[in-house]
Amino acid sequence: MEACSAMSVGETAMRRWVAQLQAERQGITPDAKAMTPEQQRIQEFEKRIKRLELEKDILKKATALLMSDDFKNMR
């Protein structure tokens, strides 16, 4: 393939990139780093959501600890 030669990449990598791009254009979010701006935003939002859910879980556990009788008796 001429494109592979021009970019100095193997045909397997090129096929993988083309398949990923086609999937992204169909709205499928890839596991790898996204190529299209829309899928990049989706990945950023998913990362943010994951972080916020983790922070929420930490706050819930901290609140439960602070409200527990054992913690109140320690002071």
N, C-alpha and C positions, 0 to 999 in steps of 0.2 A: 504494500500500500504506500502510495506517495506521501500521504499525511504522516504515516509512521516515520518514514525517512526524514521528512522535513522537521519533525519534532524530536527526532532521536529517541523514540520509544518503541517498545515491542508491540506487535499486533494484538497480543492478549490484553495489554493495558489499554490500548485504544478501543478494543471491543467492549471492555468493562466500562470505560468512560462513556461510550455511546449508549450502552444499555442503561447506565445510571441516569444519564441525561434524559433519555426517553421516558424512563420511569418517573423522574421528577416532574416532567412536563405533564404526566398523567395524574399528578397529585400524590405520588408515593414518596414519603420521606425516607431517605436512605439512612442506613446505619453509619456509613462513612460521611465525611465532610460533604455537605451539599454543594452543588454547582450553581444552581439557579438562585437568584436573590430571594425569591419567595420561600424556597425550601430552607435557605440559610436563616431567614427570619423565624420560620417554624422551629428549626433546631434551637435557635437562641431562646425562643419562648419556652420550649420544652425544658431547656436547661434551667431557666429562671423559675419555672413552676416547680421543678424538682428541688431546687434550693429553698424556695419558699415553704414547700411542704416539710422539708427537713427542719427548717427553723421553727415552724409551727409545732412540730412534734417535740422539739427540744423545749419550747415554751410550755407546752402542756405538761411535760414531765417535771419541769422546774416548778410549775404552779402546784402540781400534785404534791411534790416534795415539801414545798413551803407550807402547804395547808395541812400536812400530815401531823398527827399528834406527836410522833417521835421527834420531829424537827422542833415543834413548839416546846417540848420538854427539854431540849438541849440548851435552850437559851436561858 
